[in-house]
Amino acid sequence: MAVSCAQCGYANDEHAETCALCGVLLVARQDNPFRLPQTERPQIHAPRKTIRVPVGWVHLGIGILLALVFTLTPVLRFMGWLVGSLFHETGHVAFAWFVGCPAWPAISLAGHAAAIHKPQSTGILVVVGLLLAIGAWQAWRTKRFRGLAFTALAVWPFFAFLETPRDLGFLLSGHLGELTFAGVFLWRARTGQAIERESERPVYAALGWFLVARNVVLAFGLVFSEAARAWYHSSG
């Protein structure tokens, strides 16, 4: 006849002196010489659950502190400006080629940066249009990146052949370039993907937060500060 453990309910053999599951002395057997009084029964406590912050969020938090160091240290801030300017002008250049304008970035250590682009080229427009069409066909055939490929193909004529949208695209593409790189960096810091060493993750997080912060500060300045608007206008 099985004897149920009073502690965990496990059905033990009738000759068992301790529970085979939890080890408690079986008090159900009156003839058990090792029977403990009610007040002396061992108690089993469930282990405490430890709340651990995911590693990715830790790296993002460390990145915020490193971004502050970048901002408050003049030499590092200048290095951050060089990196941000490179990504900014890369955004301008990428958009210029997208709408058929030859372009290249120009960055000076004196603290100036620009994207030089020439007027539209019919040949470049034809090549870009063909590449977008081929990309959309490949995306349809392979069922990968369909949304991205067809969106690019759909909006391309709107920017390539209309002057006002093209000018607006030139204006915004630099900041979108920075934020695109910032998103990639923060994604790498958060997930740990596309990195070679774990120590890279806080650095990626610092660069990502630095790029985001400088665009946020610029946006608030353009909205609330006349001096910031004047500086932005004078910088081209």
Disulfide bonds with the S-S distance in Angstrom:
none
